Amino acid sequence: MSTALAARPAAHRDRQPTGAEKTGADLTAARTLVRILDRFGIDPLLGFFVPGLGDILGMALGMYLVVIAAQRKVAPVVMARMFLNLTTDMLIGAVPVAGDLGDLAYRANKKNLALIEASVERDGKASTRDWLAVFGAAALSIGVLVGVVWLAAKLLGLLF
């Protein structure tokens, strides 16, 4: 046992850190990344100057926050919500010009950092809102898929 740890009373040695104490170098780096990508607008600029590829690159950079969430043992449903934010951001940004303005307003990385910080405060547990967001997105995806299949069947019926 190190001398610094041994010098502390046993009650403090065995105590789990609180939410405020759980911030570390990874969250500091995450805040810096969010500031660069979202506040300074680098994410939408990437999409504007390199259409398509820039949006994919912005999403790849945003994945660093998902890696931090995984390292901090954030609930899988919260990470699914983070993926939804990144995917939505990428899809918004894929629309030429107007999508880049939408990308500037959406700020997926800021939302994902807030999800990590809230999860840290809850000791990694998911909230009801996390579950509702993921189930809502899944229902929307299934609805869109059913709609596309139905529309394709109608169009094929008209052609044949």
TIKEFI-39657 format. One record per residue: residue in one letter; z, y, x of N, C-alpha, C, O, CB in turn. Coordinates in steps of 0.05 Angstrom, whole numbers, padded with zeros to 5 digits, always signed. Glycine has a CB too. Layout:
! TIKEFI-39657
AZYXZYXZYXZYXZYX...
END
This chain:
! TIKEFI-39657
M+00000-00023+00017+00000+00000+00000+00000+00025+00018+00014+00025+00038+00024+00000-00019S-00016+00045+00011-00017+00069+00028+00009+00084+00026+00023+00082+00006-00041+00086+00020T+00014+00100+00046+00039+00116+00046+00039+00137+00024+00060+00142+00013+00043+00129+00073A+00016+00148+00018+00014+00169-00003+00021+00156-00031+00035+00168-00047-00014+00182-00004L+00011+00132-00035+00016+00119-00060+00045+00109-00062+00058+00110-00083-00003+00095-00064A+00055+00100-00039+00083+00090-00039+00103+00112-00043+00124+00108-00053+00088+00075-00012A+00096+00136-00034+00114+00159-00037+00117+00168-00066+00137+00181-00072+00104+00182-00019R+00098+00162-00082+00100+00170-00110+00118+00152-00126+00119+00128-00120+00072+00171-00123P+00133+00162-00145+00150+00145-00161+00133+00124-00176+00109+00129-00182+00166+00161-00182A+00145+00101-00181+00130+00078-00194+00118+00087-00221+00097+00077-00228+00149+00055-00198A+00132+00104-00236+00122+00112-00262+00095+00127-00259+00077+00124-00276+00142+00130-00276H+00092+00142-00238+00067+00156-00233+00045+00138-00221+00021+00142-00226+00071+00180-00216R+00054+00119-00205+00035+00101-00192+00020+00083-00213-00004+00078-00210+00049+00083-00172D+00034+00074-00233+00023+00056-00253+00010+00070-00276-00003+00057-00293+00044+00037-00262R+00014+00096-00279+00004+00111-00302-00027+00113-00300-00038+00117-00279+00016+00139-00302Q-00040+00110-00323-00069+00113-00325-00076+00143-00325-00061+00159-00337-00080+00098-00350P-00098+00151-00313-00105+00179-00313-00113+00188-00341-00124+00173-00357-00128+00185-00293T-00107+00213-00347-00115+00225-00373-00144+00233-00372-00157+00232-00351-00097+00249-00381G-00155+00242-00395-00183+00250-00396-00190+00271-00376-00211+00270-00363-00189+00260-00423A-00172+00291-00373-00178+00313-00355-00178+00303-00326-00193+00314-00309-00157+00336-00358E-00162+00283-00320-00161+00273-00292-00184+00254-00286-00189+00247-00263-00134+00258-00288K-00198+00245-00307-00220+00226-00302-00246+00239-00293-00266+00225-00287-00225+00211-00328T-00246+00265-00292-00270+00278-00282-00271+00273-00252-00251+00272-00238-00270+00309-00288G-00295+00270-00242-00298+00264-00213-00324+00275-00203-00337+00291-00216-00296+00234-00208A-00331+00266-00180-00356+00275-00167-00380+00268-00184-00400+00283-00184-00358+00262-00139D-00380+00245-00198-00403+00238-00214-00407+00258-00237-00430+00265-00243-00400+00209-00225L-00386+00266-00250-00389+00286-00272-00396+00313-00261-00410+00329-00274-00363+00288-00288T-00387+00320-00237-00395+00345-00225-00425+00345-00219-00439+00364-00225-00379+00350-00199A-00435+00323-00208-00463+00320-00203-00479+00321-00229-00500+00332-00231-00469+00294-00188A-00468+00308-00250-00481+00308-00277-00483+00336-00288-00504+00344-00299-00466+00290-00296R-00462+00352-00285-00462+00379-00295-00483+00395-00280-00497+00412-00292-00434+00392-00293T-00485+00391-00254-00506+00405-00238-00534+00398-00248-00551+00415-00251-00502+00399-00208L-00538+00372-00252-00564+00363-00261-00571+00375-00289-00594+00384-00293-00565+00332-00263V-00552+00375-00307-00556+00387-00333-00563+00417-00331-00580+00427-00345-00531+00382-00351R-00548+00430-00314-00553+00459-00310-00582+00464-00300-00595+00482-00309-00533+00471-00290I-00591+00447-00281-00618+00450-00270-00639+00443-00291-00658+00458-00295-00621+00433-00245L-00636+00420-00304-00657+00411-00323-00657+00426-00349-00679+00433-00359-00652+00381-00329D-00634+00432-00360-00633+00444-00387-00630+00475-00386-00645+00489-00398-00611+00432-00403R-00609+00484-00373-00604+00513-00373-00626+00529-00359-00635+00549-00369-00578+00519-00360F-00635+00519-00336-00656+00533-00321-00684+00525-00331-00704+00536-00321-00654+00527-00292G-00686+00506-00350-00712+00499-00362-00730+00483-00345-00755+00483-00350-00725+00524-00370I-00720+00469-00325-00738+00453-00308-00751+00430-00324-00774+00424-00320-00722+00441-00284D-00736+00417-00342-00746+00395-00359-00771+00404-00374-00792+00391-00372-00725+00385-00378P-00770+00426-00390-00794+00434-00404-00817+00444-00386-00840+00440-00392-00787+00456-00424L-00809+00455-00363-00830+00464-00344-00845+00441-00332-00869+00442-00329-00817+00481-00322L-00831+00419-00327-00844+00395-00317-00865+00386-00337-00888+00379-00330-00824+00373-00311G-00857+00385-00363-00876+00377-00384-00899+00396-00388-00921+00387-00395-00861+00374-00410F-00894+00421-00384-00915+00441-00387-00936+00440-00365-00960+00440-00370-00903+00470-00389F-00926+00438-00340-00945+00439-00317-00957+00412-00311-00979+00410-00299-00930+00449-00293V-00944+00390-00318-00954+00363-00314-00952+00348-00341-00935+00331-00344-00939+00348-00291P-00970+00354-00360-00968+00342-00387-00966+00312-00386-00980+00299-00370-00992+00351-00404G-00949+00301-00402-00945+00272-00404-00928+00262-00381-00905+00252-00386-00972+00258-00403L-00937+00263-00357-00922+00254-00334-00897+00270-00329-00876+00259-00322-00940+00255-00308G-00898+00296-00334-00874+00313-00331-00852+00305-00351-00829+00306-00344-00881+00342-00335D-00860+00298-00375-00840+00289-00395-00828+00263-00387-00804+00259-00391-00854+00287-00423I-00844+00245-00376-00833+00219-00367-00814+00224-00343-00793+00211-00341-00856+00200-00359L-00822+00242-00325-00805+00248-00302-00779+00261-00311-00757+00254-00301-00820+00267-00283G-00780+00279-00331-00756+00291-00342-00737+00270-00354-00713+00272-00351-00763+00312-00363M-00749+00250-00368-00733+00229-00379-00721+00212-00357-00697+00204-00359-00750+00211-00398A-00736+00206-00336-00726+00190-00314-00702+00205-00300-00683+00192-00293-00748+00185-00293L-00705+00231-00297-00682+00246-00285-00658+00246-00303-00635+00244-00294-00691+00275-00279G-00663+00247-00329-00641+00246-00349-00627+00219-00349-00604+00217-00358-00651+00253-00376M-00641+00198-00340-00629+00172-00340-00604+00170-00321-00588+00152-00323-00650+00151-00331Y-00603+00189-00302-00579+00190-00284-00554+00192-00301-00533+00180-00293-00582+00214-00264L-00555+00207-00322-00531+00209-00340-00524+00182-00353-00501+00176-00357-00535+00231-00361V-00544+00167-00360-00540+00141-00372-00527+00122-00351-00510+00106-00357-00566+00128-00383V-00536+00124-00326-00524+00109-00304-00494+00116-00301-00478+00098-00298-00539+00113-00277I-00488+00142-00301-00460+00150-00300-00444+00138-00323-00422+00129-00319-00458+00181-00299A-00456+00139-00347-00442+00128-00370-00436+00098-00366-00415+00089-00373-00459+00133-00396A-00456+00084-00356-00452+00055-00351-00430+00050-00330-00414+00033-00334-00478+00042-00342Q-00430+00066-00309-00410+00063-00288-00382+00069-00299-00362+00057-00290-00416+00082-00265R-00380+00087-00318-00354+00094-00330-00347+00076-00354-00328+00081-00368-00355+00124-00339K-00363+00056-00358-00358+00036-00379-00357+00049-00407-00340+00043-00424-00332+00022-00374V-00376+00067-00412-00379+00080-00438-00389+00059-00457-00405+00042-00449-00398+00105-00437A-00381+00060-00482-00389+00041-00502-00420+00039-00504-00433+00059-00503-00377+00048-00530P-00431+00015-00507-00460+00012-00508-00473+00028-00530-00495+00038-00527-00466-00017-00512V-00459+00032-00553-00471+00047-00574-00474+00077-00566-00492+00090-00575-00454+00045-00600V-00456+00087-00550-00458+00114-00540-00482+00116-00521-00497+00136-00521-00431+00123-00525M-00485+00096-00504-00509+00096-00486-00535+00094-00502-00555+00105-00495-00507+00073-00466A-00534+00079-00524-00558+00078-00542-00564+00105-00553-00587+00113-00555-00553+00057-00565R-00543+00120-00560-00547+00147-00570-00559+00165-00548-00575+00182-00554-00520+00159-00579M-00550+00160-00523-00561+00176-00501-00591+00169-00497-00607+00188-00493-00546+00169-00475F-00599+00144-00500-00627+00136-00498-00643+00149-00521-00665+00159-00516-00630+00106-00500L-00631+00150-00544-00644+00164-00567-00649+00193-00561-00671+00204-00567-00627+00161-00593N-00629+00206-00550-00633+00235-00543-00655+00238-00522-00672+00256-00525-00607+00246-00531L-00656+00221-00502-00677+00224-00481-00704+00218-00493-00724+00231-00487-00671+00205-00458T-00706+00197-00510-00732+00190-00522-00741+00212-00541-00765+00219-00540-00729+00163-00537T-00723+00223-00557-00731+00245-00574-00740+00269-00558-00760+00281-00565-00707+00253-00592D-00726+00275-00537-00734+00297-00519-00762+00293-00508-00778+00311-00507-00714+00301-00497M-00767+00268-00499-00793+00262-00488-00815+00264-00509-00837+00274-00503-00793+00234-00475L-00810+00254-00533-00830+00255-00554-00836+00284-00563-00858+00291-00569-00821+00238-00578I-00815+00300-00565-00819+00328-00572-00836+00341-00550-00855+00356-00557-00791+00343-00575G-00829+00337-00525-00843+00349-00503-00872+00339-00500-00888+00353-00487-00829+00344-00478A-00879+00317-00512-00906+00306-00510-00926+00322-00526-00950+00320-00521-00906+00277-00518V-00916+00337-00545-00935+00354-00561-00942+00378-00544-00925+00392-00534-00921+00364-00588P-00968+00382-00539-00977+00404-00521-00966+00431-00530-00967+00438-00554-01007+00405-00520V-00957+00447-00511-00947+00474-00513-00923+00477-00533-00901+00483-00524-00969+00492-00522A-00927+00472-00559-00905+00475-00578-00883+00455-00572-00859+00462-00575-00916+00470-00607G-00890+00432-00562-00870+00412-00555-00853+00421-00532-00829+00414-00530-00883+00386-00549D-00865+00436-00513-00850+00446-00490-00829+00466-00499-00807+00468-00488-00869+00458-00469L-00836+00482-00519-00817+00501-00531-00794+00486-00545-00771+00493-00543-00831+00521-00550G-00802+00465-00560-00782+00448-00573-00764+00434-00553-00740+00430-00557-00796+00427-00591D-00776+00426-00531-00762+00412-00509-00741+00432-00498-00718+00423-00491-00781+00403-00487L-00748+00457-00496-00729+00477-00486-00705+00480-00504-00683+00485-00495-00744+00504-00483A-00710+00478-00530-00688+00481-00550-00672+00455-00553-00648+00457-00559-00700+00489-00577Y-00684+00432-00550-00670+00406-00556-00647+00400-00537-00626+00392-00545-00690+00384-00557R-00652+00403-00511-00632+00399-00490-00617+00372-00491-00593+00371-00494-00612+00422-00492A-00632+00351-00488-00621+00324-00489-00600+00319-00468-00580+00305-00473-00644+00304-00487N-00605+00330-00444-00586+00325-00422-00559+00338-00428-00538+00326-00422-00597+00336-00396K-00559+00361-00440-00534+00374-00448-00519+00357-00469-00495+00354-00468-00539+00403-00458K-00534+00347-00488-00522+00330-00509-00511+00304-00496-00489+00295-00504-00544+00322-00530N-00525+00293-00477-00516+00268-00464-00491+00273-00448-00473+00256-00447-00538+00256-00447L-00489+00295-00434-00465+00302-00418-00442+00305-00438-00420+00296-00432-00469+00328-00402A-00446+00318-00460-00425+00321-00480-00416+00293-00491-00392+00289-00495-00434+00338-00504L-00434+00275-00494-00427+00248-00503-00410+00234-00482-00390+00220-00489-00453+00231-00508I-00417+00237-00457-00401+00224-00435-00373+00236-00435-00353+00222-00434-00415+00228-00407E-00371+00263-00436-00345+00276-00434-00328+00268-00458-00304+00264-00455-00349+00306-00433A-00340+00267-00482-00325+00259-00506-00315+00230-00504-00293+00223-00512-00341+00263-00532S-00332+00213-00492-00325+00185-00489-00302+00182-00469-00285+00165-00472-00350+00169-00479V-00303+00198-00448-00281+00198-00428-00255+00205-00442-00234+00193-00436-00287+00217-00405E-00256+00225-00459-00231+00233-00474-00221+00210-00492-00197+00208-00497-00237+00258-00491R-00240+00194-00502-00232+00171-00520-00229+00145-00504-00229+00124-00516-00254+00168-00542D-00228+00147-00478-00225+00123-00461-00249+00104-00464-00245+00080-00464-00199+00108-00467G-00273+00115-00468-00297+00098-00469-00304+00087-00496-00324+00074-00499-00294+00076-00450K-00287+00092-00516-00292+00081-00542-00313+00097-00557-00315+00121-00553-00266+00080-00558A-00328+00084-00575-00348+00097-00592-00335+00109-00616-00314+00099-00626-00370+00076-00600S-00347+00130-00626-00337+00143-00651-00355+00134-00674-00376+00121-00670-00338+00174-00648T-00345+00139-00698-00361+00133-00722-00388+00147-00721-00408+00136-00729-00345+00141-00748R-00388+00172-00711-00413+00187-00709-00433+00174-00691-00457+00174-00696-00407+00216-00699D-00423+00161-00669-00441+00147-00651-00455+00124-00666-00479+00121-00664-00425+00136-00627W-00439+00108-00681-00450+00086-00696-00470+00096-00717-00491+00084-00721-00428+00070-00709L-00463+00117-00732-00481+00128-00752-00507+00137-00740-00529+00133-00752-00467+00151-00768A-00506+00150-00717-00531+00160-00705-00549+00137-00697-00573+00138-00701-00524+00177-00680V-00537+00116-00685-00553+00093-00676-00565+00078-00700-00588+00071-00701-00537+00074-00659F-00548+00073-00721-00558+00059-00744-00578+00075-00759-00598+00065-00770-00534+00051-00763G-00574+00102-00760-00594+00119-00773-00620+00119-00759-00641+00118-00772-00583+00148-00774A-00620+00119-00732-00645+00118-00717-00658+00091-00721-00683+00089-00723-00639+00123-00687A-00643+00070-00722-00654+00043-00726-00667+00041-00754-00689+00030-00756-00633+00021-00723A-00654+00052-00774-00665+00052-00801-00690+00069-00802-00710+00061-00815-00644+00063-00821L-00690+00091-00789-00714+00108-00788-00737+00094-00774-00760+00094-00784-00708+00135-00774S-00731+00080-00752-00752+00066-00738-00764+00043-00755-00788+00039-00755-00741+00054-00712I-00747+00029-00769-00756+00007-00786-00773+00019-00809-00793+00008-00816-00732-00009-00797G-00764+00041-00820-00779+00055-00841-00806+00063-00832-00826+00060-00846-00763+00078-00852V-00808+00075-00808-00834+00083-00797-00851+00059-00793-00875+00060-00799-00830+00099-00771L-00840+00038-00782-00856+00014-00777-00867+00002-00803-00890-00005-00805-00838-00007-00762V-00850+00000-00823-00859-00010-00849-00880+00009-00861-00900-00001-00872-00835-00012-00869G-00877+00035-00858-00897+00054-00868-00923+00051-00854-00944+00052-00867-00886+00082-00865V-00923+00047-00828-00948+00044-00813-00962+00018-00821-00986+00018-00825-00942+00044-00782V-00947-00003-00824-00959-00029-00832-00970-00026-00860-00992-00036-00865-00937-00052-00831W-00956-00014-00878-00965-00010-00906-00991+00007-00906-01010+00000-00919-00944+00003-00923L-00991+00029-00890-01015+00046-00889-01038+00031-00877-01061+00034-00887-01008+00071-00872A-01034+00015-00856-01055+00000-00844-01066-00020-00864-01091-00024-00865-01045-00015-00819A-01049-00033-00880-01058-00053-00900-01075-00039-00921-01095-00049-00929-01034-00067-00913K-01067-00015-00930-01082+00000-00950-01109+00008-00939-01129+00005-00952-01066+00026-00958L-01110+00018-00914-01135+00026-00902-01154+00002-00898-01178+00004-00903-01130+00039-00875L-01143-00021-00890-01159-00045-00887-01169-00054-00915-01192-00063-00917-01143-00068-00874G-01153-00051-00936-01161-00058-00963-01184-00040-00972-01202-00050-00987-01138-00055-00982L-01184-00015-00964-01206+00003-00972-01232-00003-00957-01254+00000-00968-01197+00032-00967L-01229-00012-00932-01253-00018-00916-01265-00045-00923-01290-00048-00920-01245-00019-00887F-01250-00064-00933-01261-00090-00938-01260-00096-00967-01269-00117-00976-01247-00111-00923
END
